[in-house]
Amino acid sequence: MSPFLFFLMHFDYVFIGAGLSNLSLLHQMSSYDFFKDKTIAIIEPSDKDQNDRTWCLWSKLPPRYTSVSTSWNSLVFKSSSFHKEQNISPYKYYHVASKDFYEETIGEISRYLKPRWFKHSLKSVKFSAIKASLTLDNDEIISAGFVFNSSFKFSGNNINSEGLKQHFYGFKIKTADKDLPVDAVHLMDFSLNTDQSVVQFGYILPFNAKEALIEYTEFSDQLRSKDEYKVLVTDYLRQLGIHEFEVKETEFGAIPMSDNPFKDRLNDLFINVGSAGGLTKPTTGYTFQYIQKDCQNVIKALLSGAKIPVRSSQKRFKFYDRLLLRIIKKEPQLVQTIMEKLFSRNKFKSVLKFLDEESSLLEEIRIFMSIPWKPFLKSLFRA
Ligand SMILES: Cc1cc2nc3c(=O)[nH]c(=O)nc-3n(C[C@H](O)[C@H](O)[C@H](O)COP(=O)(O)OP(=O)(O)OC[C@H]3O[C@@H](n4cnc5c(N)ncnc54)[C@H](O)[C@@H]3O)c2cc1C
């Protein structure tokens, strides 16, 4: 095809990246007749057939995806001196393997919206008053009325790769050793915390009595080598009494923990979505549910022909995140005690509501009264 013909390819909506955020948005769009006669393109270089993420979320209602199949009613918080397991009703904690999610959503989207797929990366973007021109890495050019972008590179947001991050490494294991605690997810297990200069905790997602995802998580600036992570996970398994196991899969992730303000768009035609749009909560890394809520706001605006509303997290939650991030960075040895008080003195469901940024000011005051306040006060006056 000649470059001239490439330029003629115009789409109502172009999606850069087919990850969690854009597939969630497209999947929600596929339930509305409004979008069925729209022209849609998806630019994504990879096949999206790998199990590259183990997504977890909590929700009062079952998620809309049938691939979100496993759920738990209880969570555990643990440290060397303390252990608490609690039912989180009205919430449930859900798990979805990204491979299943990709398969389900791509199937539905292809059936109902019939998008054109470009198996390429976006190389550059230019704007006129009414459209965006997108050049792909094979020099094809397509134009779009609206762009939903999940690539950091084009978001106008810079993530400091040297800065604080949540990094984790885990084994999905099968063991013949002792039975695993299948009833509850271990959200934070500080009993493995040996290095006071960083925040370290374990995470256990038990699928059945013999299979689980066991992860080592750290909050710090420096990533470790794969070998170091492997030793840390193996030590944690030994501490749990699991010596004989087969590693079925591994998972590694590094999520920036930055309180820098995020641009939610380059302009009204080019909207950043997902992590590239600032939808990852910096203190926890959880993103899944923020993305689902954001999709509803975007779709509402598209259906009514209104401008896509500026995404704004409530200022006070940003403030709380900033204070905690400063403590994690400057006084990591205090984090275990703060978390211990948070989970021992509050109902887990109240903590989850707070982390969802859906608590009231009164509920937040109660939470802050329950945890050591001096580090937060100190953090307030820290530059
Ligand atoms: C290992 C891991 C586990 C996680 N677990 C959880 C969890 O349990 N719960 C939770 O809430 N959050 C979790 N997160 C955080 C977050 O939910 C995920 O990172 C999620 O995938 C973010 O969705 P996204 O659409 O923003 O980005 P992605 O899912 O990464 O999608 C971005 C897509 O854009 C494509 N792309 C990039 N550049 C270009 C380009 N130039 N042109 C075209 N395409 C491009 C990529 O190939 C990719 O497919 C996890 C993150 C990681 C890394």
The ligand as an SDF file (V2000), in Angstrom:
LIG
                    3D

 53 58  0  0  0  0  0  0  0  0999 V2000
    3.3000   -8.1190   37.2870 C   0  0  0  0  0  0  0  0  0  0  0  0
    2.2400   -7.1220   37.6640 C   0  0  0  0  0  0  0  0  0  0  0  0
    1.1830   -7.5170   38.4900 C   0  0  0  0  0  0  0  0  0  0  0  0
    0.1850   -6.6010   38.8040 C   0  0  0  0  0  0  0  0  0  0  0  0
   -0.8200   -7.0030   39.6390 N   0  0  0  0  0  0  0  0  0  0  0  0
   -1.8210   -6.1550   39.9280 C   0  0  0  0  0  0  0  0  0  0  0  0
   -2.9220   -6.5860   40.7470 C   0  0  0  0  0  0  0  0  0  0  0  0
   -2.9400   -7.6830   41.2760 O   0  0  0  0  0  0  0  0  0  0  0  0
   -3.9600   -5.7180   40.9360 N   0  0  0  0  0  0  0  0  0  0  0  0
   -3.9720   -4.4630   40.3990 C   0  0  0  0  0  0  0  0  0  0  0  0
   -4.9460   -3.7340   40.5970 O   0  0  0  0  0  0  0  0  0  0  0  0
   -2.9260   -4.0180   39.6560 N   0  0  0  0  0  0  0  0  0  0  0  0
   -1.8600   -4.8260   39.4040 C   0  0  0  0  0  0  0  0  0  0  0  0
   -0.8110   -4.3830   38.6210 N   0  0  0  0  0  0  0  0  0  0  0  0
   -0.8070   -2.9880   38.1680 C   0  0  0  0  0  0  0  0  0  0  0  0
   -1.6640   -2.7650   36.8980 C   0  0  0  0  0  0  0  0  0  0  0  0
   -2.9660   -3.2610   37.1030 O   0  0  0  0  0  0  0  0  0  0  0  0
   -1.1010   -3.4050   35.6360 C   0  0  0  0  0  0  0  0  0  0  0  0
    0.1760   -2.9100   35.3820 O   0  0  0  0  0  0  0  0  0  0  0  0
   -1.9900   -3.2070   34.4060 C   0  0  0  0  0  0  0  0  0  0  0  0
   -1.5370   -4.0760   33.4090 O   0  0  0  0  0  0  0  0  0  0  0  0
   -2.0190   -1.7600   33.9200 C   0  0  0  0  0  0  0  0  0  0  0  0
   -2.8300   -1.6790   32.7740 O   0  0  0  0  0  0  0  0  0  0  0  0
   -2.4570   -0.7100   31.5720 P   0  0  0  0  0  0  0  0  0  0  0  0
   -3.4700   -0.8870   30.5110 O   0  0  0  0  0  0  0  0  0  0  0  0
   -2.2140    0.6560   32.0860 O   0  0  0  0  0  0  0  0  0  0  0  0
   -1.0350   -1.2140   31.0500 O   0  0  0  0  0  0  0  0  0  0  0  0
   -0.6920   -2.5850   30.3360 P   0  0  0  0  0  0  0  0  0  0  0  0
   -1.6120   -3.6480   30.7640 O   0  0  0  0  0  0  0  0  0  0  0  0
    0.7810   -2.7800   30.5620 O   0  0  0  0  0  0  0  0  0  0  0  0
   -0.9730   -2.2950   28.7900 O   0  0  0  0  0  0  0  0  0  0  0  0
   -0.2100   -1.3900   28.0360 C   0  0  0  0  0  0  0  0  0  0  0  0
   -0.1250   -1.9570   26.6180 C   0  0  0  0  0  0  0  0  0  0  0  0
    0.4380   -0.9550   25.7610 O   0  0  0  0  0  0  0  0  0  0  0  0
    1.2950   -1.6010   24.8400 C   0  0  0  0  0  0  0  0  0  0  0  0
    2.2340   -0.5850   24.3460 N   0  0  0  0  0  0  0  0  0  0  0  0
    3.2390    0.0170   25.0070 C   0  0  0  0  0  0  0  0  0  0  0  0
    3.8690    0.9020   24.2070 N   0  0  0  0  0  0  0  0  0  0  0  0
    3.1990    0.8800   23.0150 C   0  0  0  0  0  0  0  0  0  0  0  0
    3.3600    1.5800   21.7900 C   0  0  0  0  0  0  0  0  0  0  0  0
    4.3380    2.4780   21.6030 N   0  0  0  0  0  0  0  0  0  0  0  0
    2.5050    1.3020   20.7810 N   0  0  0  0  0  0  0  0  0  0  0  0
    1.5060    0.3930   20.9380 C   0  0  0  0  0  0  0  0  0  0  0  0
    1.3140   -0.2980   22.0820 N   0  0  0  0  0  0  0  0  0  0  0  0
    2.1550   -0.0460   23.0930 C   0  0  0  0  0  0  0  0  0  0  0  0
    1.9460   -2.7210   25.6380 C   0  0  0  0  0  0  0  0  0  0  0  0
    2.4330   -3.7500   24.7920 O   0  0  0  0  0  0  0  0  0  0  0  0
    0.7790   -3.1730   26.5230 C   0  0  0  0  0  0  0  0  0  0  0  0
    0.0640   -4.2390   25.9380 O   0  0  0  0  0  0  0  0  0  0  0  0
    0.2310   -5.2650   38.3020 C   0  0  0  0  0  0  0  0  0  0  0  0
    1.3070   -4.8900   37.5140 C   0  0  0  0  0  0  0  0  0  0  0  0
    2.3020   -5.7950   37.1930 C   0  0  0  0  0  0  0  0  0  0  0  0
    3.4780   -5.3200   36.3690 C   0  0  0  0  0  0  0  0  0  0  0  0
  1  2  1  0
  2  3  1  0
  2 52  2  0
  3  4  2  0
  4  5  1  0
  4 50  1  0
  5  6  2  0
  6  7  1  0
  6 13  1  0
  7  8  2  0
  7  9  1  0
  9 10  1  0
 10 11  2  0
 10 12  1  0
 12 13  2  0
 13 14  1  0
 14 15  1  0
 14 50  1  0
 15 16  1  0
 16 17  1  0
 16 18  1  0
 18 19  1  0
 18 20  1  0
 20 21  1  0
 20 22  1  0
 22 23  1  0
 23 24  1  0
 24 25  2  0
 24 26  1  0
 24 27  1  0
 27 28  1  0
 28 29  2  0
 28 30  1  0
 28 31  1  0
 31 32  1  0
 32 33  1  0
 33 34  1  0
 33 48  1  0
 34 35  1  0
 35 36  1  0
 35 46  1  0
 36 37  1  0
 36 45  1  0
 37 38  2  0
 38 39  1  0
 39 40  1  0
 39 45  2  0
 40 41  1  0
 40 42  2  0
 42 43  1  0
 43 44  2  0
 44 45  1  0
 46 47  1  0
 46 48  1  0
 48 49  1  0
 50 51  2  0
 51 52  1  0
 52 53  1  0
M  END
$$$$
